Amino acid sequence: MQRSSANFVPILLAVAASMAACSPIFNWRDVRPEDTALSLLMPCKPDKAEKKVPLGDPPVVLRLLGCDAGGATFAVAVAEVGDATRVAGVLAQWQNGTLANMKAPPVGQPFSQRQGVSEQGATEILPWKLPGAALQPPAVLIKARGQRADGTAVNGQAAYFVQGTQVFQAVMYAVEIKPEVAENFFSSLKFE
C-alpha cells in the first residue's frame, strides 16, 4: 500500500508544473481554499485541480490550488479524510510519498552521489507553528533536495498540518528556493 500511495504525488507535481506561469514575477494575492478556514498568499493566480488519491483506505479527494512564478511552483492541497483517527496515517503517507516522488532521502539521511544529487545535505523535518492547526499530529515543515522526473535537481519545502478532519500540504518547489520568497509564502498561512 505504501508504494501505491506515492502514485498520487506525480499527479500533484504534474498538475502544479503544468499550471500557467503568471505575468508579474510575484504578484502576491490572498487565496482561500474552498470549504476550509485556511487563507494564504500565493505569488500568482492559482489554477484549481481535483483528484482522487490512494492515501489510506478509502482513497481521498485531493483539492489543489497551484501556480508557477519566479521559477518556482507553489501549491496548497487539502484532503477531507472524514475520520479524525485517519489523519495521522494519511499525513505520514503524504509526506513519505512526496519525498519518494522527489527521489529525496528519508528524513535525516544524507544525500548521496548514487541518488544523482551532487550537493550534500539531508532531508530535514522541522517543528512548525500554525495557530488554529491541530496539535496532534503536530504541524511540520519538511525541507528536501531531490530530482524531478527528468533527472534535474529540485528543492522542496512543504508544510503539513491538520485542522479537524482536513489534512493540508503547502508546498514550494524550485531549483533554488529563495529564503525571502519561502518566508512570505509559508508565514502567510493562517486559519480564520
N, C-alpha and C positions, 0 to 999 in steps of 0.2 A: 504494500500500500504506500509506503514512504516514497518509493521510486515513482509510482504513478502520480502521486500528489504534486511532484515537481513539474509535471507536464503542463500545468496552467501557467507557470512562470514565463515560458517562451511566448505564450499568447499575450501576457501582460506587457512584456518588453516589445513585442512586435506592434501591438496596438499603440503603445506610447511612442515608439520610434517612428511610426507611420503618420502620426499626427502632424499637421502642418505647422511649420515654424511661424512665429509671429513677427510682424514687421519691425516695430521698435525692439531693440535687444531685450530690455527688461521693462515692460510696461505692467508694473505690479497692480493687481486688482483683487478685490475681496471675492472669495469663492465660498459657497456653502453647498456641500454635497446634499442632495435631496434626502429627506426623511432622516436627517441626523441633526444634532445640535452643534456640529463642528463648523468652524469657519477658519479660513486661512488665506494667505496671499499667494497668488500664482503670478509668475512674471509674463504671462501671455494668456490669451483667451483659450480656455481648455475645451477640448473635444470630449464627448462622452462615449463610453462603451460599456457593455454589459455582457457577462459570460458566466455560464455555469462551470464551476471548477471543482475538482475532486479533493477538497480539503475536508477530510473526515467522511463520515457516513451518516447521513446522506450528504451528497455534494451541496455546495452553497453557491448562491448567485453573487458574483463579484461585480460591483459597480465602480467604474473608474472614470476619473477626470484627469486629463493629462495634456501636456503641450511641450514643445521644444522652444528654447530661447537661449541665445548666447552660447551655443554649442553643448547645451545640457538638456536632458529630458527631466521633466518634473511631473509627478503624478501623485494623486491621492486615491486610494481604493478603500472600499468598505464592503464588508460582508455581514449580513444578518444571520447568525447561527441559530437563533431561536431557543437556545438552551444554555443557560449560564455554566452548566457543568462541561460544556464542549469548548468554551472559548480558549482555555489554556492550550489544549491539544491542537486546535485549529491554528492558533498563533504560532506555535512551535513548528508545525508543518510548513506554514507560510514562510517563516524565517529560513528554515533549512532548504526549502525549495528555491528561494531567491538566491541563496549562496551557491547552491548546486548549479543553477542555471548560469550564474556568472562565472562558474568554474573557480570560485573563490575558496580558499581553505576554510575549514571549520573554525569557529571562534577559538582564538589563542594559538592556532597552528601557523607557523611562518610560511610565507610564500616560498616557492622553490623554482629553479630553472626547469624542472621536469613538468611543471604546470604551464610552461611557456611564458611566465611572468618574470621579467628581468629585474624588477625592483624588489627590494627586501621590505619586510613589514609583516604584519599579522592582522587577521580579521579581529576587530575589537567589538565587544558589546559593552555599552556604557549605560549606567542608570540614567533615566531621563525623566524630568518632571513636567507634567501637563495637568494643570488644575482642571478638575472635573473628570479626569480619566480614573478608571478603577485602580485601586491599589494592588489588587491581585487578579490576574498576573500583572506584575509591575510594567510600566512603560519603559521601553529601552530604545537606544539609538545604536544601530549597527553600522560600522564603517568597514568597507571591504574593498579589495582590489582583485580584479579577475580579468576575464576575457569575454568579449562579445562572441556571438555565433561565428563571425567571420575571422576570429582569432585576434582582433585588435584589442589592446588594453582598455579597460574601463574601470573607473572608480565609482563606488556607490555608497550612498548614505541613506539609511532607511529607519524611520521611526515606526515602532509598532506599539499600539495601545488599544485599550478596550473601554467601552462605556456600555453598561448594561449587557445586552447580548450582541452588540455590534463590535466587530474587530476591524481595526484600521491599519493601513500602511500609508505613510507619506514618504516618498522616495525621490531621490535625485541621482541621475547617472550622468557622468561626463568623463572625458579623457582626463581632465584636470578639474577638480572641484575647487572653486574659489571660496575661501572661508567666509567672506562677507556675504556672498550670494546664498550659501548654505545657511548662514545665521539668519538672514532675512526670511528665508523660506520656513525653516523649522521653528523659529521663535514666533512666527505669526499664528501658529496652530493654537486654537482655543475652543473651549466649549462654552456655549452661551445658554 
